[in-house]
Amino acid sequence: MEYIATTKVAGGKLLRVKCDVENGVLTAVSLTGDFFMHPEDGVSELENALVGMSARAEVREYVSKLNDVIHANSYELIGFSASDIAQTLWNALHPVTESQV
């Protein structure tokens, strides 16, 4: 099943996370938006790092996994953070339904 969430992060940058889940596990993750990362190909590394994680993980678990990749590769995120990605992913996986409002 596919899940999508979009967030406007501090500073006005747009971040969209799209993910696929099968049997409670992330099978694909896509990060798009008007943010910047150096080097740019690091985005795919961040996406790949999340694949295989539980869709029921806590935000802090996603942040930890992302930060491991960011620090190991000396990536520079400009206009967003690992926390922004993790929170947007969590929002995609836990949409609020009208009955919850």
N, C-alpha and C positions, 0 to 999 in steps of 0.2 A: 504494500500500500504506500502511496506517495503522500508526503506531508510537506507543506511550505509555510514559511513565516517570513515577514519582512519587518525590519526595525530601522528606525532613524536613530542612529547612535549620537552620543554627545559630539557636538561639532557639526552636526547636520549631515553626516555621511549615511548613505543608504546601504543596508546589508540585507541580502536575501539568502536564506538557507532552504534548500530543497533536499529532501532525503527520501529514500525508499527503505521500508522495513519489511522483513520477512521473518516470521517466527520469533518476534521480539528482538531482532538484531538489525542494526543498521547495515544495509547492503550497498548503498550508494549515498554519497553526500556531494552536493554542489554548492559552492559559495560564489555569489555574484553581488554586484553593487558598484557604487562609485567610490570605493575605498582604494587604497594603494598598499602594495607590499613589495619589499625589496629583498631578494629578487622576486620577480613576478611569478616565476614557475613554482615558488614555494606554496602557492595556493593549492596546487594539486597534492602536495605533501600533507597539508593540513586536512584536506578532504579525505585522503587515504588513511590518515591516522585515526579518523573517527569510524571508518568502516570496520565492522566487526564488534563494535561496542554495543552494549545493551541499550535498547530504546527506553529502558526504565532507569537508566543511570541518573544520578543527581548532577546538577549543573557543575558542581565542584569537580566531579570526575571527568567531565568533558574538558573543563578548564585545565586540569592537571595534564591530561593527555596532550592537549594543544600546546601548552607551555613547554612540555618536554621536547616536542618537535621544534618549536620556535627557538628555544635556547640551544639545542643540539646543533642547529643549522645557522645560528646567528641571524635569523630572519628579523626584519624590521617591519612592523605593522604601522601604517600611517593612516590615522583617521578612524581606527577601530582597534579592539583588543581581543585577546582570547576569551575574555569574559563576555564580550559582546556576541561573539560567535556562539559560545556555549548557551547563553541565555536565549538567543534567537532559535537555536536548534531545539532547546527545551520547549520554547513557545510553539514551535511547529508540531512537536510531538504531543503537546498537551493543549490543544485548542479549547477555548471557552465556547461552550454551546449556549444557545439562547436560553435553555432551561436552567443554566447556571447563573444567569445574570439577574 
